[in-house]
Amino acid sequence: MSDQVRVSVLGATGSVGVSTLDVMAGGAPGAPDLRAVALTAHTNVEALAKSAIKARAELAVIADETLYGALKSLLAGSGVEVAAGQQAIVDAASRPADVVVAAIVGIAGLPATLSAIQHGNNIALANKESMVCAGPLLRAEAARTGAKLLPIDSEHNAIFQVLDRPERVEKLILTASGGPFRSASMSEMAAATPEQAIAHPNWTMGAKISVDCATMMNKGLELLEAAYLFDVPESRIDVLVHPQSIIHSLVSYDDGSVLAQLGMPDMRIPISYALAWPNRMPLPGLQRLDLAKIGRLDFMAPDPQRFPALGLARRAVSAGGGAPIVLNGANEIAVAAFLQRRIGFLTIAQA
């Protein structure tokens, strides 16, 4: 495969953005020619400038307008166009591209994601909060413009890969690692620090999503996202704790068949699938799955008393209307307060 694929990365300095740029820099034989269009960041101006130069991006945008001068200076003579501000990020998302990677954390990513879809750009969606808060709108706009919604979250990407007959689906099954507190007591969870909460046992991610994994709110948001993305009611979406994070999700069909997607817990795998879709691309440097070495795969039902956030998400999707928006907003505020040590870990779900 040698076709050129133009890619914009919204949130280029976060964990998903960095992994995306790593995939783009791979250049393995048979991989598509991935070209950077626009890269954006919130405040990490130095990392943005370095990434823009390395990726030979057409445009670099910093959300914080006070950092425009710094970005301009860092990119002087590079040929990279420079812009700053929230509107500039929305404008960057609307630039013609084959794929726009939506990796801005939280609801802040919605305006740019919506703009990209409205301009007909395919979306590699890592920003689940956009789908949680505006799923019907995003789907309607995608249908209107022909934009394709390509999930990057490992669970939804797994479903996307094995969903060959949507009309025969009986159930979607999202897997969850259980996070760092899977086996912790309530007293241990009550005393948990931000450092402990963000220490995910399997995945390397940003602070906010790591805390969401620890509370299992991340799985709740993913349940909401799956309901909107695949048009499946909440009652037909199950969650299964799978500590090894090898099976990323399963689809149960009405003939009794269950299809699953397996792989090592590495975000570059679902990212590469979204960038190369409808094809695949080689990732020669990644660790390969060795089931004999792993030896066992464990599964268990989530504990609703220790992880009430999952139940809150189910209630929100059932209530509909503005309930998912309220849930997401309250969670973002509570997680920020926990990371600032203003509330305890168990208070996040209570908030």
DRENRO-287925 format. One line per field, with one value per residue (C-alpha): x, y, z; residue number from 1. Coordinates in pm, whole numbers, plus 32768, in hexadecimal, padded with zeros to 4 digits. Each point is the difference from the previous one (the first is absolute). Layout:
REM residues N
xx	c(X,...)
yy	c(Y,...)
zz	c(Z,...)
i	c(NUM,...)
***
This chain:
REM residues 351
xx	c(8000,808D,7ECD,8029,7F25,7FE3,7FDD,7FB2,803A,7F32,80AD,8151,80C3,7F1D,802B,7F26,8097,8162,7FA7,7F62,8137,80D1,7F2B,801B,817B,801C,8025,8004,7FFA,7E99,7F7F,7F3E,80B2,7F7A,8024,7FC2,7F0F,7FBA,807B,7F63,804C,7F79,8133,8128,809D,815C,7F80,7F13,8117,80E5,7EEC,7F9C,8166,8039,7EB6,8029,7EA4,7F5C,7F6F,803A,7EF8,8021,7EB8,8093,8015,810B,80EF,7FDE,8147,80BC,7F7D,804D,8165,8033,7F85,80B2,8098,7F5A,7EF5,7EF0,7ED9,7FAC,7EB4,7F71,7EB2,7ECF,7F6D,814A,7FE5,7E9E,807E,8121,7F0B,7F43,8133,7FE1,808D,7FC3,7FF8,7FE6,8072,7F1F,80D4,7FBA,7FAA,7E9E,7ED9,80F4,8038,7E97,8008,812D,7F7A,7EB2,80AB,80CF,7ECA,7F3B,8115,7FF4,8144,800B,802C,80E6,7F4A,80C0,7F38,7EE4,7F6C,7F97,7F36,7F74,7F82,7FA1,7FEA,7EBA,807A,8151,7F5C,7F04,810F,80D7,7EDA,7FC6,8168,8070,810A,805B,8016,812A,8028,815C,7FA3,807B,7EAB,7F38,810E,7FEC,7E88,802A,80F0,7F19,7EAC,7FC4,7E86,7F70,7E9A,804D,80A1,7F73,80ED,813A,80F6,80FA,812B,80A0,8148,7F6A,810D,80FB,7EF8,7F61,8056,8017,7F23,7F12,80E7,812A,7F39,7F90,816D,8079,80E2,8002,814E,7F68,7EC9,80BE,80E6,7F3D,8079,7FF0,7FDF,80CD,7F0A,7FC4,7F9E,7E8C,7FB4,80D8,7F2C,7EC6,8085,803E,7E96,7F7D,7F59,80D0,7F44,7EBB,8056,8066,7EAF,7F58,80E8,7FB8,7E89,8016,8115,7F6B,7E8F,7FD2,7F26,80A8,7F49,80C4,8159,80B6,8142,80F5,8135,812C,8141,80F6,7F6E,803F,7E9A,7F95,7E8D,7F12,7ECB,7EF9,7F24,7EA6,8085,80CB,814A,80DD,8110,811A,812C,8143,814B,8105,7F91,80A3,7F3C,80CD,7F3E,7EA4,8097,80A6,7EBB,7F45,810E,8015,7E8D,7F6F,8154,8101,8167,8135,8088,8140,808D,7EDD,8002,7F37,7EF6,807D,7EDB,80D7,80E1,7ED7,7F75,7EA6,7EED,7F1E,7EA3,7F14,7ED0,803D,7FA4,7EEC,8030,8174,7FE0,7EB1,806A,7FA0,7E9C,7FEF,8059,7EF1,7F00,8076,7FDF,7EA9,7F8C,807F,7FDA,8101,8053,8141,8078,7FC2,80AF,8131,8017,7FE1,8107,80F9,7FDC,801C,8133,80AC,7FB4,808F,813E,8021,7FD4,7EC3,7F24,8039,7FF6,7EB0,7F66,802C,7ED6,7F36,802C)
yy	c(8000,8151,80E1,814F,803E,8164,8003,8114,7FBB,80C6,7FD7,7FA4,8016,7F1B,7E89,7FAA,8119,7F8F,7E98,8079,80C0,7ECD,7F2F,810D,8005,7E85,7FF4,7E85,7F62,7FD6,8114,8129,814C,80BA,817A,80F5,811A,80AE,7FBB,80A6,8012,80B1,8095,7F19,80EB,7F64,7EA0,8084,80B6,7ED0,7F1E,80F3,8015,7E88,7FAF,811C,807B,8111,80AA,8008,8095,8049,8032,80F8,8148,8086,7EF8,806D,80C3,7EDD,7F0E,80F7,8021,7E89,7FC1,8124,7F91,7EAA,804B,7F98,80EE,8077,805B,801D,7FFD,7F23,8077,7FB6,7E97,7FE9,8091,7F08,7EDF,8077,7FF6,7EF4,7EB8,7E8F,7FC7,80ED,7F5F,8091,7FD8,813F,7F9E,8039,80C3,810D,7F27,8010,8143,7F90,7E9E,8086,80F2,7EEA,7F2B,8125,8030,7E91,7F90,7E9C,7FFC,7F15,8030,7FEB,8116,7F2E,812B,8098,7ECB,7FE6,8167,8028,7EA3,8030,814D,7F73,7ED4,80DC,80E9,7ED8,7F71,8153,803B,7E99,8012,7EB2,7FD7,7F1C,7FAF,7FFE,7F8F,7E9A,7F77,80B0,7FC6,7E8D,7FFF,80C5,7EF5,7ED6,809F,7F60,7FCE,8118,7F8D,7EAD,8087,7F79,80AB,80D6,7FA8,810A,7F86,80C0,7FC2,8063,8109,801F,7FC7,7EC6,7F3A,8121,801B,8124,808F,7FEA,80AE,810F,804D,7FEC,8115,8094,7F55,7EAD,8042,805B,7ED0,7F26,7E96,7FCB,8145,813F,8121,8165,8058,8041,7EBE,7F3A,807C,7FAF,7E9D,7FE9,8062,7F3B,813F,7FD1,7EBE,80B4,810B,7EEF,7F5B,8148,8027,7E9F,8036,8136,7F89,7EAC,8055,7EEF,8031,8003,7EC0,7F44,807A,7F3C,804D,7EEE,802F,7F63,8052,7FA3,80F8,7F0A,7FD9,8163,7FC1,7EF8,7FF6,7EF4,7FA4,7F66,7EB1,7FCC,806C,80F2,80BD,80A8,80D7,7FAE,80B4,808B,8135,8101,812B,8002,7ECF,80A0,814A,7F58,7F53,814C,80AE,7EEB,7FA6,7F53,7F58,7FA0,8071,7F49,8055,7F30,8090,7FA5,7EDE,7EDB,7F49,7EB4,7F4E,7EDC,80F3,80B3,7EB0,8068,80FB,805B,8093,807B,80DB,8165,8049,810A,805E,8047,809E,80BB,80DB,7EEF,7FFE,817A,7FEB,7EFD,80E2,8127,7F4C,7F7B,815C,8099,8172,80CD,7EF2,7F88,816A,8038,7EBA,8054,8165,7F97,7EF3,80EF,80F4,7EEC,7F61,8153,8039,7EAA,803E,814B,7F3E,80C0,7EC9,7E90,7EEA,7F71,815B,800E,7F1E,809E,8159)
zz	c(8000,7F9C,7FF3,80A9,8132,8083,817B,80FA,8172,80FC,814F,7F6C,8147,80CD,801E,7ED2,7F33,804C,7FA7,7EBB,7F9D,8054,7F12,7EF5,801E,7FDA,7E88,7FEC,7EA5,7F95,80E4,7F75,7FD1,8132,7FDC,811E,7FAF,814C,8160,8131,8173,8133,80AC,7FBA,7F05,7FF5,7FC1,7EF6,7F4B,8007,7F80,7EEC,7F83,8012,7F54,7F03,8051,7F34,8135,8178,80E8,8174,80BB,80FA,7F40,80EE,7F75,7E95,800A,8099,7EF9,7EE9,807E,8026,7E9E,7F59,7EB6,800A,7F00,80F6,800F,8162,80A3,815F,80B4,801B,7EB6,7F53,8077,7F75,7EB8,7FF9,8028,7ECD,7F1D,7EF4,8087,7FCD,8178,8128,8146,810F,8139,80C5,8167,807C,7F7B,7F8B,7ECE,7F87,7F2F,7F34,7FD6,7F87,7F12,7F65,7FC7,7F6F,7F00,7F9A,80A4,8085,817B,80BF,8148,8147,80A6,808C,80B9,7EB3,7FA9,8162,7FFF,7E92,7F6B,7F3E,7F73,7F95,7F5A,7F4C,7F7F,7F95,7F3E,7F5D,7F94,7FC8,810F,809D,817A,8044,8173,8099,815F,8006,8065,7EF2,7EFE,8054,7FCA,7EBD,7F81,8044,7FBF,7EAE,801F,80DA,7FC5,80A2,813C,8144,80F1,8012,8115,806D,80C7,811F,80B1,814D,802A,811C,810F,7F73,813B,80F6,8134,8031,810C,7F15,7EEF,80F1,804F,7E97,7F80,7EA1,7FC2,8050,7F30,7EC4,8017,7F0D,8003,7E85,7F3B,7FEC,7FF7,8072,8166,7FC5,7F45,80F5,8124,7F37,7FD7,8176,804E,7ED2,7F88,7EC7,7FBE,8047,7F00,7F0D,8033,7FA3,7ED6,7F88,8017,7F23,7F19,7FAE,8039,8106,8138,8154,8063,7EF4,806B,810D,80BA,805F,80D8,7F52,80C1,7EEB,7F00,7EE4,7F84,7FB7,7FBF,7F81,7F25,8040,7ED6,7FFC,7F7F,813E,7F67,80C1,7F46,80BE,7FA7,80B9,8013,80E8,80C6,7F1C,7F7C,7EC1,7F88,7FF8,7F8C,7ED6,7FA4,8000,7F32,7EFC,7FF1,7F3A,7FE3,8107,8025,8081,815A,8007,8142,80E2,80F2,7F79,80C4,808D,80A5,8073,80BA,809C,806A,8074,7FC2,8125,8002,810F,8028,807A,816C,7FF8,816D,7FE3,7EA8,7FF9,7EDA,7F0B,8085,7FE8,7E90,7FC0,80A8,7F2E,7EB3,8065,8069,7EBD,7FBA,80B9,8101,7F51,7FE7,8174,8057,7F2F,8083,816B,7FCE,7F5C,8124,8105,7F5F,7FED,8171,8059,7F39,80BC,8149,805A,801A,8044,7EFE,8069,7FF5,7E85,7FBA,811A,7F66)
i	c(1,2,3,4,5,6,7,8,9,10,11,12,13,14,15,16,17,18,19,20,21,22,23,24,25,26,27,28,29,30,31,32,33,34,35,36,37,38,39,40,41,42,43,44,45,46,47,48,49,50,51,52,53,54,55,56,57,58,59,60,61,62,63,64,65,66,67,68,69,70,71,72,73,74,75,76,77,78,79,80,81,82,83,84,85,86,87,88,89,90,91,92,93,94,95,96,97,98,99,100,101,102,103,104,105,106,107,108,109,110,111,112,113,114,115,116,117,118,119,120,121,122,123,124,125,126,127,128,129,130,131,132,133,134,135,136,137,138,139,140,141,142,143,144,145,146,147,148,149,150,151,152,153,154,155,156,157,158,159,160,161,162,163,164,165,166,167,168,169,170,171,172,173,174,175,176,177,178,179,180,181,182,183,184,185,186,187,188,189,190,191,192,193,194,195,196,197,198,199,200,201,202,203,204,205,206,207,208,209,210,211,212,213,214,215,216,217,218,219,220,221,222,223,224,225,226,227,228,229,230,231,232,233,234,235,236,237,238,239,240,241,242,243,244,245,246,247,248,249,250,251,252,253,254,255,256,257,258,259,260,261,262,263,264,265,266,267,268,269,270,271,272,273,274,275,276,277,278,279,280,281,282,283,284,285,286,287,288,289,290,291,292,293,294,295,296,297,298,299,300,301,302,303,304,305,306,307,308,309,310,311,312,313,314,315,316,317,318,319,320,321,322,323,324,325,326,327,328,329,330,331,332,333,334,335,336,337,338,339,340,341,342,343,344,345,346,347,348,349,350,351)
***
